[in-house]
């Protein structure tokens, strides 16, 4: 059947098509006939229901399904005929110029833009680096020691770093307020978990001592009834405990699975894990820099249907995140879609550029790359073989790894072609980065 394609915008197209009425009627009759063999109605055995009753009950639904299938096939055939790359879902409308023999339809849709990748040597990319030496290893060991801190009760004045156990009660204008009291409440002095005035009031106190002090709440304090106000607190210091870090010895090594307590083995394991963690973080940061450069590398018009879909997906994720944080559903649902449009446009643009780079440069993932990536994942687990089997047993999990490999191929291609600036990054800044 003849189709007519019209260009109505840079990316928008309008396709006129028609489906034969005779074919629709025949398909409807065939489907109703097949349905009659199994349909059940009160008073009739299966297969004995009169066709007229079946047509009355199921005819409209079947006709709608058949027509939808026919229009979908006509659209697919027309897309193939005109060699179109359709972006998003088409909008199907009743067309003009139909007849008793044909039903006319119009499909309005967008096509993907033609993307021309420019000279990659004009790209500018920052590559971050952070060496792992003895100082970094010691920092990680110190972190592990702090995680196993032992708290010993002491009979002296409280100082920063001590863990205090207190009973306290606060009043505002002589009246107790919600959340202003506690029993056997423990916190570490100087960590900033409590308000500065609260910590100041207890710093230097001795076990068993009762202290009374004012606490001024910040103007932007979360509880509106306390924001900017000054409350009076009375606190009894019940216990002061000083931190005692474990020694890095055989017992410490055995806590981390080193059966023979060999400290050198423990240090080697920690260094290997740290180098792997640092490498992963550096690659992630460099990849982010590459993708940022690629997103602005080529300018072209975006399919608005893809931008709309991406905006809706981002908004839905944001709503779910707010719900999980306890935000009421009505407030979460009120997030405007336009708030995500800029991010959606950037993500769609980047996705199209990356897809074109992969296609034009032959950067698809190879089987050995996928296996290598999975084996790298598995290194951080106790039973690497099980992890490898876990990934290879499911096509969806393999697809996720394949996508990561493709992204890394794009990063490697960009770094090989672009103007790369190497930037050193302090270890503490790297580990603190999100």
C-alpha positions in Angstrom: 0.0 0.0 0.0 1.3 3.5 -0.8 2.6 5.8 1.8 3.5 9.4 1.8 6.3 10.9 3.9 6.4 14.6 4.8 9.1 16.6 6.5 7.5 18.9 9.0 10.5 20.0 11.0 14.3 19.4 11.4 13.6 16.0 13.0 9.8 15.7 12.8 8.2 13.6 10.1 4.6 13.0 9.1 3.7 9.7 7.5 0.4 9.1 5.6 -0.6 5.4 5.4 -3.7 3.3 5.0 -4.8 -0.3 5.8 -7.3 -2.3 3.7 -10.7 -2.7 5.3 -11.1 -6.2 3.8 -7.9 -7.4 5.5 -9.1 -6.0 8.8 -12.5 -7.7 8.6 -11.0 -11.0 7.6 -8.5 -10.9 10.5 -11.3 -10.0 12.9 -13.4 -12.9 11.6 -10.5 -15.3 11.9 -9.7 -14.2 15.5 -13.4 -14.4 16.6 -13.6 -17.9 15.0 -10.6 -19.1 17.0 -12.0 -17.5 20.1 -15.3 -19.3 19.7 -13.6 -22.7 20.2 -12.7 -21.9 23.9 -14.9 -19.0 25.0 -17.3 -19.8 27.9 -20.7 -18.3 28.5 -23.5 -19.3 30.9 -25.9 -21.9 29.4 -23.5 -23.0 26.6 -20.7 -25.6 26.5 -17.3 -24.4 25.4 -17.2 -24.3 21.6 -21.0 -24.1 21.3 -21.6 -20.4 21.9 -23.4 -18.8 19.0 -21.1 -16.7 16.8 -23.5 -13.7 17.0 -23.2 -13.6 20.8 -19.4 -13.8 20.6 -19.4 -10.9 18.1 -21.5 -8.8 20.4 -19.4 -9.5 23.5 -15.9 -9.6 22.0 -16.2 -7.9 18.5 -15.3 -4.3 19.5 -12.2 -5.4 21.5 -11.0 -7.8 18.8 -11.5 -5.2 16.1 -9.5 -2.7 18.1 -6.7 -5.2 18.6 -6.6 -6.2 15.0 -6.7 -2.6 13.8 -3.9 -1.7 16.2 -1.7 -4.6 15.0 -2.4 -3.6 11.3 -1.5 0.0 11.9 1.7 -1.0 13.8 2.7 -3.3 10.9 1.9 -0.7 8.3 4.1 1.8 10.2 7.0 -0.6 10.6 6.8 -1.5 6.9 6.8 2.2 6.0 9.7 3.0 8.3 11.7 0.2 6.6 10.6 1.4 3.1 11.8 5.0 3.8 14.9 3.8 5.8 14.0 5.9 8.8 15.6 5.8 12.3 12.6 6.6 14.5 13.2 8.3 17.9 10.6 7.7 20.5 7.0 6.5 20.0 4.9 7.8 17.0 1.7 9.6 17.6 -1.0 7.8 15.5 -4.0 9.8 14.4 -6.9 9.2 12.1 -6.0 10.4 8.6 -7.8 12.0 5.7 -8.6 10.6 2.3 -9.8 7.2 3.5 -12.5 5.3 1.6 -14.8 2.3 2.0 -11.9 0.1 1.0 -9.1 1.7 3.1 -8.7 3.3 6.5 -6.3 6.2 6.5 -3.9 7.0 9.3 -1.2 9.6 10.0 1.8 8.9 12.1 3.7 11.9 13.5 7.2 11.1 14.9 10.8 12.3 15.2 13.9 10.7 13.6 17.3 10.6 15.1 19.6 13.4 14.0 22.6 12.9 11.7 25.7 13.3 14.0 29.0 14.1 12.5 31.9 13.4 15.0 34.4 16.2 14.6 38.2 16.1 15.1 38.8 14.4 18.5 42.2 16.1 18.8 40.3 19.3 19.7 38.8 17.7 22.8 40.2 18.8 26.1 40.1 16.3 28.9 41.4 16.3 32.5 42.9 13.0 33.7 43.3 12.7 37.5 46.1 10.8 39.2 46.7 9.8 42.8 49.6 7.6 43.7 49.3 5.0 46.5 52.4 5.0 48.7 53.3 4.2 52.3 51.6 7.3 53.7 48.3 6.4 52.0 48.6 2.8 53.2 49.1 4.0 56.8 46.0 6.3 56.6 43.9 3.3 55.6 45.4 1.2 58.4 44.5 4.0 60.8 41.0 4.0 59.5 40.7 0.2 60.2 42.2 0.7 63.7 39.6 3.5 64.4 36.8 1.1 63.3 37.9 -1.2 66.1 38.4 1.4 68.8 38.0 0.1 72.3 36.5 2.6 74.8 38.0 2.5 78.3 36.3 4.3 81.3 38.5 7.0 82.8 38.2 9.2 85.9 39.3 12.5 84.6 37.8 15.7 82.9 36.2 15.2 79.5 38.2 16.2 76.5 37.8 16.1 72.8 37.9 12.5 71.4 36.3 11.1 74.6 32.9 9.3 74.5 30.5 10.8 77.0 27.4 9.1 78.4 24.9 11.6 79.9 21.4 12.2 81.1 20.1 15.6 80.0 17.0 17.8 79.9 16.4 21.0 78.2 13.8 23.8 78.7 12.7 26.7 76.6 11.3 29.6 78.6 11.1 27.2 81.5 9.1 24.6 79.6 10.4 21.2 78.4 10.2 20.7 74.7 10.0 17.6 72.4 13.4 16.0 71.8 15.1 18.0 74.5 15.8 15.2 76.9 17.6 11.9 77.0 18.9 9.1 79.3 22.2 7.2 78.9 22.8 9.2 75.7 26.3 8.6 74.3 28.3 10.8 71.9 31.9 11.6 71.1 33.0 15.0 72.2 34.5 17.2 69.4 33.0 15.3 66.5 30.4 18.0 65.9 27.4 15.7 66.3 26.0 18.0 69.0 25.6 21.8 68.8 28.7 23.8 69.7 27.2 25.3 72.8 26.2 21.8 74.0 29.7 20.4 73.6 31.2 23.5 75.2 29.0 23.0 78.3 30.4 19.5 78.9 34.0 20.0 77.9 36.1 19.7 81.0 33.4 18.1 83.2 34.2 15.1 85.4 32.3 11.8 85.8 29.3 12.4 88.1 29.3 16.1 87.7 26.1 18.0 86.9 26.3 20.9 84.5 23.8 23.7 83.6 24.4 25.7 80.4 22.6 27.6 77.6 22.4 26.4 74.1 21.6 28.7 71.2 20.0 26.9 68.2 21.0 28.1 64.7 18.6 30.3 62.8 18.2 27.6 60.1 17.7 24.8 62.6 15.4 22.0 61.3 12.9 22.3 64.1 11.2 25.7 63.5 10.0 26.1 67.1 13.7 26.0 68.2 15.4 27.9 65.3 17.3 31.0 66.6 16.2 30.5 70.2 18.3 29.8 73.4 17.4 26.9 75.6 18.7 25.9 79.1 20.1 22.4 79.5 20.9 20.5 82.6 23.2 17.5 82.1 24.7 14.8 84.3 27.9 13.3 83.1 27.6 9.6 84.0 30.7 8.2 82.2 33.8 9.3 80.4 35.5 6.8 78.1 38.8 7.4 76.3 39.6 5.8 72.9 42.2 3.0 72.8 43.3 2.0 69.3 44.4 -1.6 68.7 48.0 -2.3 68.0 48.9 -3.6 64.5 50.0 -7.0 65.5 49.2 -10.7 64.9 45.8 -10.5 66.7 44.8 -7.5 64.6 45.8 -9.3 61.4 43.8 -12.3 62.4 40.7 -10.1 62.7 41.0 -9.5 58.9 41.2 -13.1 58.0 45.0 -13.6 58.1 45.0 -17.0 59.8 48.7 -17.0 60.7 48.7 -13.4 62.0 51.3 -12.3 59.5 51.2 -8.5 59.6 53.1 -8.2 56.3 50.4 -10.2 54.5 47.8 -8.0 56.0 49.6 -4.8 54.8 49.9 -6.4 51.3 46.2 -7.2 51.3 45.3 -3.7 52.4 47.6 -2.1 49.8 46.1 -4.3 47.0 42.5 -3.4 48.0 43.4 0.3 48.4 45.1 0.4 44.9 42.1 -1.2 43.4 39.7 1.3 45.1 41.9 4.2 44.1 42.1 3.0 40.5 38.3 2.6 40.3 37.7 6.1 41.7 40.3 7.7 39.4 38.7 5.9 36.4 35.3 7.1 37.4 36.4 10.7 37.8 38.3 10.6 34.5 35.3 9.0 32.7 33.1 11.8 34.1 35.5 14.4 32.7 35.6 12.7 29.3 31.8 12.5 29.1 31.5 16.1 30.1 33.8 17.0 27.2 31.9 14.8 24.7 28.5 16.2 25.7 29.6 19.6 24.4 31.7 18.2 21.5 28.9 18.1 18.8 25.9 20.4 18.4 22.7 19.1 16.9 19.0 19.3 17.5 17.6 16.8 20.0 14.5 14.6 19.5 12.1 16.2 22.0 10.4 12.9 22.5 13.6 11.5 24.0 14.1 14.5 26.1 10.6 14.2 27.4 11.0 10.5 28.2 14.3 11.2 30.0 12.8 14.1 32.0 10.0 11.9 33.2 12.4 9.1 34.2 14.5 11.5 36.2 11.5 13.0 37.8 10.2 9.6 38.8 13.5 8.6 40.3 13.5 11.9 42.3 10.0 11.3 43.6 10.9 7.7 44.7 14.0 9.0 46.4 11.9 11.6 48.3 9.3 9.0 49.3 12.1 6.8 50.7 13.3 9.8 52.8 9.9 10.2 54.3 8.6 13.1 52.2 4.8 12.9 51.8 3.7 11.6 48.4 1.8 14.7 47.5 4.8 16.9 48.0 7.1 14.5 46.1 4.6 14.4 43.2 4.6 18.2 42.9 8.1 18.3 41.5 7.8 20.2 38.1 9.1 18.3 35.1 10.9 21.3 33.8 13.3 21.1 36.7 14.9 18.1 35.0 14.8 19.3 31.4 18.4 20.7 31.3 19.8 17.5 32.8 17.6 15.4 30.5 18.9 17.3 27.4 22.5 16.7 28.5 22.0 13.0 29.1 20.2 12.5 25.7 22.9 14.5 23.9 25.7 12.5 25.5 23.9 9.2 24.8 23.6 10.0 21.1 27.2 11.2 20.8 28.6 8.2 22.6 26.4 5.8 20.4 27.8 7.5 17.3 31.4 7.3 18.5 31.0 3.6 19.3 29.4 3.0 15.9 31.9 5.0 13.8 35.0 3.9 15.7 34.1 0.3 16.2 34.2 0.4 20.0 31.8 -2.3 20.7 32.7 -4.6 23.7 34.6 -7.7 22.9 34.1 -11.0 24.8 37.6 -11.0 26.3 37.0 -7.4 27.6 33.7 -8.4 29.2 35.4 -11.4 30.9 38.3 -9.2 32.1 35.9 -6.7 33.6 33.9 -9.4 35.5 37.1 -10.9 36.8 38.1 -7.5 38.1 34.8 -7.2 39.9 35.3 -10.7 41.4 38.8 -9.8 42.9 37.2 -8.0 45.8 35.1 -11.1 46.8 36.0 -14.1 48.9 35.0 -16.5 46.2 35.9 -14.9 42.8 34.8 -18.0 40.8 31.3 -17.8 42.2 31.1 -14.1 41.2 32.2 -14.9 37.6 29.6 -17.6 37.3 27.0 -15.3 38.8 27.5 -12.8 35.9 27.8 -15.3 33.1 24.6 -17.1 34.2 22.3 -14.1 33.4 22.1 -12.2 30.1 20.9 -9.0 31.8 23.9 -8.9 34.2 26.2 -9.5 31.2 24.5 -6.6 29.4 25.3 -4.3 32.3 28.9 -5.2 32.2 29.0 -4.9 28.4 27.7 -1.3 28.8 30.5 -0.5 31.2 33.1 -1.9 28.9 31.7 0.1 26.0 31.9 3.3 28.1 35.5 2.5 29.0 36.3 1.9 25.3 35.0 5.4 24.6 37.0 6.9 27.4 40.2 5.2 26.2 39.5 6.4 22.6 39.0 9.9 23.8 42.2 9.9 26.0 44.2 8.6 23.1 43.0 11.4 20.8 42.3 14.4 23.0 44.4 17.1 24.5 44.9 15.5 28.0 45.9 17.5 31.0 47.1 15.3 33.9 46.0 16.7 37.3 47.3 15.3 40.6 44.7 14.8 43.3 45.3 14.5 47.0 44.4 11.1 48.5 42.1 12.6 51.1 40.2 14.5 48.4 39.9 11.4 46.2 38.5 9.3 49.0 36.1 12.1 50.1 34.7 12.6 46.6 31.3 11.2 45.8 
